């Protein structure tokens, strides 16, 4: 919650964040976005949601975040080459072509 000691820029960032959160909630409540589909199990969900948000005209903003990678002995990623790459890409095709809702 902003106070009188906050700068104008800080209050503007706070307001932008609250507006963005409201947009995300509105998108998730939209009946045209179905997050309960069986095929949205792993990496597909994030790409599906992004595709639907863009197609339906909702505001979208990328936010920086920190990624914590697994210990080096486990490798630098949990993704399986080719298979998981396809899981990320295929929602672009099926949603883009209207083959899935």
Secondary structure, 3 states (H helix, E strand, C coil): CCCCCCCHHHHHHHHHHHHHHHHHHHHHHCCCCCCCCCCCCCCHHHHHHHHHHHHCCCCCCCCCCCCCCCCHHHCCCCCCCCHHHHHHHHHHHHHHCCCCC
